[in-house]
Amino acid sequence: MRSEEWHPERLSGRNRRLLNEWRQLQQQLGHRRDLTWSVARRNGEGLPTAYLVDYHLRSICGVTNVERLNVVGVDNEPLFATGFRMLVELPPNYPCIDGAPSLRFLTSDENGKPIAHPWHPNIRYFGDMAGRVCINMADTYTSLAWGIDRVASYLRYDLYHARRQPPFPEDLKVADWVVRQGEPNGWVFFDQMISEK
């Protein structure tokens, strides 16, 4: 069933919001070449409650000598990948303020084969929560389309927060790399025009 076949006036508040998010994704992100998305799960009424988002762009997926990360005298040059997959899940209490969407990059495919996940200070790289995305400012969140587009900006390194101050980075080890090596060596400015001052 397509979103155009639904009538918002016949839906509850939550389901109306789920339909609105679905329609916004189609309208705002349907033409994008750098990402595609699909419905991953639906509720009992058939409305999407989870999405898979595939980013088709070049981004950092790790660094060399990761076991010696940020050791003085050791360069940790960036490694790149061109495809990343993120799962967006909407909890049962979405869109309440305490029911924020969960955005998480998958670290393995449906067969358990490892896949690249981003190396970015606002995306968890290490530990049990690997792949978790921090949008940083929940009060600025407006829609799923906005959040998915913001993550594309993360992957391009157009947006990032790497300083150890509020709002704190999601992954402090990656943030330290950005400050100590990524910025000074220009590694976080890949495929970007650097303006002259």
Backbone hydrogen bonds in HBPLUS format (Angstrom, degrees):
<---DONOR---> <-ACCEPTOR-->    atom                        ^
c    i                          cat <-CA-CA->   ^        H-A-AA   ^      H-
h    n   atom  resd res      DA  || num        DHA   H-A  angle D-A-AA Bond
n    s   type  num  typ     dist DA aas  dist angle  dist       angle   num
A0005-GLU N   A0002-ARG O   3.08 MM   3  5.67 156.8  2.13 116.6 123.3     1
A0006-TRP N   A0003-SER O   3.21 MM   3  5.65 168.5  2.22 115.4 118.4     2
A0010-ARG N   A0007-HIS O   2.99 MM   3  5.73 163.3  2.02 125.3 130.8     3
A0011-LEU N   A0008-PRO O   2.99 MM   3  5.31 166.1  2.01 120.6 121.9     4
A0016-ARG N   A0012-SER O   2.78 MM   4  5.87 147.0  1.89 150.6 160.6     5
A0017-ARG N   A0013-GLY O   3.05 MM   4  6.32 149.2  2.15 142.9 150.6     6
A0017-ARG N   A0014-ARG O   3.05 MM   3  5.10 117.1  2.46  95.1 110.4     7
A0018-LEU N   A0014-ARG O   2.90 MM   4  6.27 157.0  1.96 152.6 159.4     8
A0019-LEU N   A0015-ASN O   2.96 MM   4  6.13 157.1  2.01 144.5 150.2     9
A0020-ASN N   A0016-ARG O   2.93 MM   4  6.15 157.1  1.98 143.5 150.3    10
A0021-GLU N   A0017-ARG O   2.87 MM   4  6.12 160.5  1.91 155.0 159.4    11
A0022-TRP N   A0018-LEU O   3.06 MM   4  6.22 160.6  2.10 144.7 150.0    12
A0023-ARG N   A0019-LEU O   2.93 MM   4  6.19 160.6  1.97 153.6 158.6    13
A0024-GLN N   A0020-ASN O   2.90 MM   4  6.13 158.1  1.95 149.2 155.6    14
A0025-LEU N   A0021-GLU O   2.95 MM   4  6.22 156.4  2.00 151.3 157.3    15
A0026-GLN N   A0022-TRP O   3.15 MM   4  6.46 158.6  2.20 146.2 151.4    16
A0027-GLN N   A0023-ARG O   2.92 MM   4  6.17 161.9  1.95 154.1 158.9    17
A0028-GLN N   A0024-GLN O   2.75 MM   4  5.67 171.0  1.75 156.3 159.6    18
A0029-LEU N   A0025-LEU O   2.95 MM   4  5.26 150.0  2.04 131.6 140.2    19
A0030-GLY N   A0026-GLN O   3.25 MM   4  4.75 131.5  2.50 112.9 119.3    20
A0032-ARG N   A0029-LEU O   3.30 MM   3  5.41 163.2  2.33 108.4 113.4    21
A0056-HIS N   A0034-ASP O   2.69 MM  22  4.74 158.0  1.73 125.6 132.6    22
A0036-THR N   A0054-ASP O   2.88 MM  18  5.25 150.7  1.97 145.7 155.5    23
A0054-ASP N   A0036-THR O   2.77 MM  18  5.25 161.9  1.80 154.9 161.0    24
A0038-SER N   A0052-LEU O   2.91 MM  14  5.37 145.4  2.04 148.2 158.3    25
A0052-LEU N   A0038-SER O   2.90 MM  14  5.37 159.4  1.94 152.0 158.9    26
A0040-ALA N   A0050-ALA O   2.77 MM  10  5.12 164.8  1.80 128.0 130.4    27
A0041-ARG N   A0050-ALA O   3.32 MM   9  4.94 150.2  2.42 126.0 119.8    28
A0049-THR N   A0041-ARG O   2.84 MM   8  5.61 166.2  1.86 137.2 140.0    29
A0043-ASN N   A0047-LEU O   2.81 MM   4  5.52 154.2  1.88 150.3 155.3    30
A0046-GLY N   A0043-ASN O   2.89 MM   3  5.26 159.8  1.93 114.6 121.3    31
A0090-LEU N   A0049-THR O   2.83 MM  41  5.17 164.7  1.86 161.6 156.2    32
A0051-TYR N   A0088-VAL O   2.80 MM  37  5.08 152.2  1.88 143.5 152.9    33
A0088-VAL N   A0051-TYR O   2.85 MM  37  5.08 170.0  1.86 154.2 156.8    34
A0053-VAL N   A0086-MET O   2.77 MM  33  5.06 165.0  1.79 155.7 160.0    35
A0086-MET N   A0053-VAL O   2.77 MM  33  5.06 165.5  1.79 152.1 157.1    36
A0055-TYR N   A0084-PHE O   2.80 MM  29  5.18 163.2  1.82 155.6 160.7    37
A0084-PHE N   A0055-TYR O   3.12 MM  29  5.18 151.1  2.20 140.0 147.5    38
A0059-SER N   A0081-ALA O   2.97 MM  22  5.78 158.8  2.02 164.0 170.3    39
A0081-ALA N   A0059-SER O   2.99 MM  22  5.78 154.4  2.05 162.3 170.5    40
A0119-TRP N   A0060-ILE O   2.90 MM  59  5.38 154.0  1.96 137.3 133.6    41
A0061-CYS N   A0079-LEU O   2.77 MM  18  5.69 161.1  1.81 140.1 146.4    42
A0079-LEU N   A0062-GLY O   2.80 MM  17  5.15 156.4  1.85 140.8 136.1    43
A0064-THR N   A0077-GLU O   2.82 MM  13  5.37 152.3  1.90 148.4 157.4    44
A0068-ARG N   A0065-ASN O   2.80 MM   3  5.45 158.7  1.85 121.1 128.5    45
A0069-LEU N   A0066-VAL O   3.24 MM   3  4.88 131.3  2.49 118.2 109.4    46
A0071-VAL N   A0068-ARG O   3.37 MM   3  5.67 153.4  2.45 130.1 123.7    47
A0074-VAL N   A0071-VAL O   2.95 MM   3  5.51 159.5  1.99 144.9 144.4    48
A0106-LEU N   A0085-ARG O   2.84 MM  21  5.80 160.2  1.87 154.1 160.3    49
A0087-LEU N   A0104-ARG O   2.75 MM  17  5.34 170.6  1.76 155.3 153.5    50
A0104-ARG N   A0087-LEU O   3.00 MM  17  5.34 159.3  2.05 149.0 155.7    51
A0089-GLU N   A0102-SER O   2.89 MM  13  5.09 158.5  1.93 144.8 151.9    52
A0102-SER N   A0089-GLU O   2.84 MM  13  5.09 167.2  1.86 152.9 156.9    53
A0094-TYR N   A0091-PRO O   2.98 MM   3  5.33 165.2  2.00 119.9 122.0    54
A0096-CYS N   A0093-ASN O   2.85 MM   3  5.84 157.9  1.90 142.2 145.4    55
A0099-GLY N   A0096-CYS O   2.87 MM   3  4.94 157.7  1.92 115.1 116.7    56
A0133-VAL N   A0103-LEU O   2.88 MM  30  5.40 158.0  1.92 160.9 153.5    57
A0105-PHE N   A0131-GLY O   2.67 MM  26  4.28 164.7  1.70 124.5 123.7    58
A0115-ILE N   A0107-THR O   2.97 MM   8  5.20 161.1  2.01 113.3 117.3    59
A0109-ASP N   A0113-LYS O   2.80 MM   4  5.38 154.2  1.86 145.5 150.2    60
A0112-GLY N   A0109-ASP O   2.93 MM   3  5.26 166.1  1.95 118.5 121.4    61
A0123-ILE N   A0120-HIS O   3.04 MM   3  5.31 164.3  2.07 120.1 120.8    62
A0170-GLU N   A0121-PRO O   2.85 MM  49  5.88 120.7  2.20 138.1 155.7    63
A0171-ASP N   A0121-PRO O   2.99 MM  50  5.14 163.5  2.02 143.3 144.4    64
A0134-CYS N   A0122-ASN O   2.90 MM  12  5.39 165.3  1.92 170.3 166.3    65
A0124-ARG N   A0132-ARG O   2.78 MM   8  5.12 155.9  1.84 153.1 156.0    66
A0131-GLY N   A0124-ARG O   2.60 MM   7  5.07 176.7  1.60 144.2 144.6    67
A0130-ALA N   A0127-GLY O   3.22 MM   3  5.56 146.0  2.34 120.7 118.9    68
A0132-ARG N   A0129-MET O   3.04 MM   3  5.82 161.4  2.07 151.8 153.5    69
A0140-THR N   A0137-MET O   3.01 MM   3  5.63 161.9  2.04 117.8 123.7    70
A0141-TYR N   A0138-ALA O   3.15 MM   3  5.29 158.8  2.20 106.4 113.0    71
A0147-GLY N   A0143-SER O   3.05 MM   4  6.38 161.6  2.09 148.7 153.1    72
A0148-ILE N   A0144-LEU O   2.84 MM   4  6.04 164.9  1.86 160.7 164.1    73
A0149-ASP N   A0145-ALA O   2.97 MM   4  6.07 156.5  2.03 145.2 151.8    74
A0150-ARG N   A0146-TRP O   2.88 MM   4  6.08 151.9  1.96 146.8 155.3    75
A0151-VAL N   A0147-GLY O   3.05 MM   4  6.31 151.5  2.14 145.7 152.3    76
A0152-ALA N   A0148-ILE O   3.24 MM   4  6.55 145.7  2.37 138.1 146.7    77
A0152-ALA N   A0149-ASP O   3.11 MM   3  5.08 120.4  2.49  93.9 108.7    78
A0153-SER N   A0149-ASP O   3.16 MM   4  6.57 146.0  2.28 143.9 152.9    79
A0153-SER N   A0150-ARG O   3.04 MM   3  5.04 119.5  2.42  94.0 109.1    80
A0154-TYR N   A0150-ARG O   3.00 MM   4  6.44 139.4  2.17 140.3 152.3    81
A0155-LEU N   A0151-VAL O   2.96 MM   4  6.33 160.6  2.00 153.2 156.5    82
A0156-ARG N   A0152-ALA O   3.10 MM   4  6.37 146.1  2.22 142.7 151.4    83
A0158-ASP N   A0153-SER O   2.85 MM   5  5.10 148.8  1.95 162.7 162.0    84
A0159-LEU N   A0153-SER O   3.36 MM   6  5.67 147.3  2.47 119.4 117.8    85
A0157-TYR N   A0154-TYR O   2.78 MM   3  4.84 151.7  1.86 107.2 116.7    86
A0165-GLN N   A0163-ARG O   2.85 MM   2  5.53 136.9  2.04 103.8  90.6    87
A0175-ALA N   A0171-ASP O   2.97 MM   4  6.19 157.3  2.02 148.4 155.9    88
A0176-ASP N   A0172-LEU O   2.88 MM   4  6.04 155.8  1.94 144.3 149.7    89
A0177-TRP N   A0173-LYS O   3.12 MM   4  6.41 152.6  2.20 141.3 148.5    90
A0178-VAL N   A0174-VAL O   2.93 MM   4  6.27 156.0  1.99 152.2 158.6    91
A0179-VAL N   A0175-ALA O   3.06 MM   4  6.38 161.7  2.10 153.7 157.3    92
A0180-ARG N   A0176-ASP O   2.84 MM   4  5.93 167.9  1.85 155.1 159.0    93
A0181-GLN N   A0177-TRP O   2.75 MM   4  5.34 157.8  1.80 143.8 150.2    94
A0182-GLY N   A0177-TRP O   2.83 MM   5  6.03 166.4  1.85 142.0 146.7    95
A0183-GLU N   A0178-VAL O   2.77 MM   5  5.71 160.4  1.81 159.9 156.7    96
A0185-ASN N   A0181-GLN O   3.03 MM   4  5.83 155.8  2.09 146.9 152.8    97
A0187-TRP N   A0182-GLY O   2.79 MM   5  4.77 120.7  2.15 146.2 155.3    98
A0188-VAL N   A0182-GLY O   3.37 MM   6  5.34 148.2  2.48 121.2 118.9    99
A0186-GLY N   A0183-GLU O   3.01 MM   3  4.99 154.5  2.08 106.2 114.4   100
A0189-PHE N   A0186-GLY O   3.21 MM   3  5.45 160.5  2.25 109.6 113.7   101
